[in-house]
Amino acid sequence: MATGNYGVVRPSDVSVDDIQIFYNFTPSRNTKPSALIEISAPSVLETVTSPTDLNGVASALAGLYNLALPASIFSEKGFYNIVIKPREYRLTIQDCGVLSSSPDIRGIVLNASDLPSNITLDTNLIGYRVEYFNSNDSTKINNVFRIITSNGRVEPVNQNLNNTSQKAIRYRYRDNSDLIFCTLTPTSNPLTQPNKVPFIGSPGQVITITNTFFNPVFIELEMTEYDLETLSYGIYGNQTKSIQDGKYTIYDANNEIYKQYNLYEIQDDTGNPLFEVKEEVSVIDTTKDFSNITGA
């Protein structure tokens, strides 16, 4: 019987609005690349339509996108490093609190205006990764992250509590509120340390949230003066050499003049040849057209 891998891995059908694209450039591998520059993902990336319609409606082919890099940017000879990654949003935690109806459920509170409206709806942030920055020096806390398990619009409410060590302000769900309550994982106490509360952030702390729809992609693009087709002109293409004036002409696939050179010798004072020179001309001699020479 055949053997293979089985699982739930599937191609991503992420929207181009959830993607960020950055690039930098270096003219050679020995030169430090320039700073990263962001390109608008919708301007260079588009989904590919599936050949199979569903009830007459065309859908995107999951995992396949067309990347069209503009010549106005990617035209220099050298190396371009292109990073395609999930879109990242930087914002501030408004509060860390609990729900009034379920005080054992902890979460972070975000401002809905800091995020696009399409992802602030209930459950749309599920699966997003939360990463944290140090409050004292604004550096990112390495390898510390949480995953959002639920989100919903909430409003703060005041509650009279017998325990004065607990916060009086709690949150309850309300659809038209400007605040978002997000539960995270892990947030439950470990069995071996029941009194230790997992870190989920603190009010006023800067965080980033990033979708986890796909893994980042790195592309190294080398721009060269010649490609395989133009190199083939010099190897397999039609060529002519003028005996009288030493014009050496190379033609493309349509027998149009592609390159032209002067061929000549450098001799010493006694007429002995020292060098054979092949020098590219700056002005093409159009009289060396292939059809004019061969009559073809």
N, C-alpha and C positions, 0 to 999 in steps of 0.2 A: 504494500500500500504506500501511497505517497505521504511524505511527511512535510510539515510546514509550520509556520508561525500563525497562531490564532490570537486575537485580542480585540480591543475596542479602538485601536489607533485609526484615525480617519483624517483625510485631508481637510484643512481648514477652509471655511467659506466666509472668512472675516471680511467685513466691509472695508473698503479703502479708506474710509474716514477714521478707522481704528488703527491705521498704520502710520508710522513715521519713517521718513527716508532721509539719511544724512550721507554726505560724501566729503572727501578731501582729496587733494591732488599733490603729487610729487613728480618732478620731471625725470627722476631716476631713483633707483633703489638705495643709492648712497646719500640721498637728500631727505631731510626731515619733512614729513608731509605738512601741508597747510592745516589750519584749524578746520574743524568740522563745520559744514554748512548744511542747513536743512532745506530740502525741496518739498514743495506741496505734493503729498502722495496722490491726491486725485488728479493732478495735472500730468503725471507720468505713468500712473498705474491704472489699469482697467481690468475688470473681470472678463473672463471668457465665457461665452454663452454655451450652454450644453446643447448638443445636437438633438436631444430628446425633450420634447415639450411635455408639459403636464397640463392636461385639459386646454391645450392650445396656447399656453403661456410659457414662454422661454424662461429658463432659470439659469443661474450661474453654475458653471462646472466647478465643483468644489476643489480647491487647492491649486487652481491654474489661473494665472494672471499674466497680462501683457505688460511688459516694462518698456516704455518708449522714452529713451534718454534724449533730451534736446541737444542738437548740434551746437547751439549757441553757448552751452555750458561745457559739453564733453567734446571739445575740439582740439585741445592742446595735445602734443605728443608727449606721452608719459604714462603714469599709472594713477588711476582713480580707484579709491577704496570706497565702496558703497555699502552702507549698513541699512538693512530693512528690519525694523523692529516694531513690537506692539507700541501703540501710542501711550505716552506717559503724561499724567497730569500732576502738577505740584500744587498743593493746597495746605491749609492749616486746620488742625483739629480744633473745633469750637469748644468741645467739652467731652469728657468721658463720664458716662452715667449709666443708669439702669432704667428699665421700664417700670412705670408705676403699677401695672397689673402683674408684672413678673419681676420682682426686685432681685432675683437671683440671676437674671440675664443682663450681662454687661455688654457695653458697646461703645463705639466712638460716634460723636455727632459732627457732621460736616455741613457746610453751607452749600445749599443747592446751586447758588449763583456761581460757585467756583467750578462747576462742571457743565458740560453740554446737556441740554434738556433731555436728549434721547436716552441718556444712561442714568438719569436720576429717578426714573420711574421705578416703581416697586419691582424688586428682584433683578433689575437690569445690571446691578453691580456684583451679583453673585459670581464668584470665581476670580474677581480682581485681586491682585497682589498689592499689599500695603507695605511700604518700606519707610524707614524713619531717618531723620536727621538730628544730630546733636544740637541742643538748644544753645550751647555756649560758643561753638565755633562753626556751626552750620555744615559740618562735615557729615557725610552719610555714614550711618551705623552699618558696618559691613555684615552681611550674612544674617541679618535680622529681618524677618518679614512675617506677615500674617495674611491669611486668605479671608476675604469677605464671604460670609455664609448666608447673609440675608440683608436686605435694606428696605427702608420704608420712610415716608415722610412723617415727622413727629413734631409735637409742640411741647414746650416745657410746662410743667404743672408744679405747684407748691403743695407739699404734703406735710401734715403735722406728724412728727415722728417722736416716739418715746426715747429712742436712742439718739442722743445729741451728737454722737460721733458720725452719724450718717448724714449725707447731704439731703436737704429738704427738697431740692429741685430734682424732679424725675421727669420722665417723658412718656407721652402717650401718642398713639398713632392718629394722624390727621392728614388727609390727602392734600389739602391746599396749603400746607405749611412750607416754610423756606428752609427747614432743617431736615437732614437725613440721618437716621439712626442705623448704624451698620454693626451687625454682630460679626465677630471674627473667630477664627480658629488658629491655634488653640487658645481658649479662654478659661477652660475648666481647670481646677486644681489637680495636680498629679496625685495619684493614690499614695505614693510614698512621701509626699510633702503636702498634706491637706491644708496647711495654713499659708502656703506660698501661692500668691495670685500671679498668674502669667502676665507679662507686660503687654499692654495693648496701645500704649502711648499716653500722652498727658496733654491737658488743654494748652493751646497755643503752640504746640509742637508742629514743625513742618514735616509733611509726609509726601510721598508720591504714591499714586495708585496707577496700576498698569494692568491692562487686560492680559489674559493668559491663553489667548486663542491660538497662538502659534509661537514657535521658537524663532529667535532672531536669525537673520540670514546675512552673511557677509559675502560680498562679491568683489573680486579684484579685476578691474577692467584696464587692459593695456591698449592705449591708442598708439598706432604706428603709422608711419608714412606710407607703408606698402602693406597690402594684404596678399593672400594666396593667389588671387586672380591677377593682380598687377605683377607679381613676381613671375607668374607663368608667361607674361608677355616677353620678358627677357630670355626665358628658357625655350619656350615652344612657339612664340609668336613669329609672324613674318618680320623680316629684317632686310635692309638694303645698305650697301656701302658704295658711296660714290668714289670712283677711282680718281677722278680729276681733282676734286676739292677735299676729299677725305671725310665727307659727311656720312656718319653712321647713324641710321634711323631705325627705331624700333616702333612697331605698330601694335595697336590693341586688337581685340577680337573683331572689330568692325573695320579694320584696316585704316583707322585714323591714326595720325602721328601721336605717339605717346611720349617718347623721349628722343632726343637727338644729340649727337656728340660730334666733336671734331677729333679726328684721328691724325696724328702727326708724329714726326721723329725730332728729337733734339740731338744735334751732332756737335762734335768738337771742331776746332779750327781747321783740322785736316779733312773733315768730311766723314769721319768715322761715327757711326750711330752710337749714341749713349743711352737714350731712353725712348721708349714708345709711350705716347701720351694719349689718353682718352679723356677728353674734356667736355663736360656738358655745356651746350650752347644756351645763351640767355634769350636769343630770338630764334624762333623756329623758322627754318627755310621751307615754306609751304610748297615749293616747286618739287620737293622730294615726296610728294603724295604718291602712295603705292599704286593707285590706278594710272597716274601719269607715267610712272616708270615702266610698269608691266603691261599696261594697256588692258588690265583685267577689270 
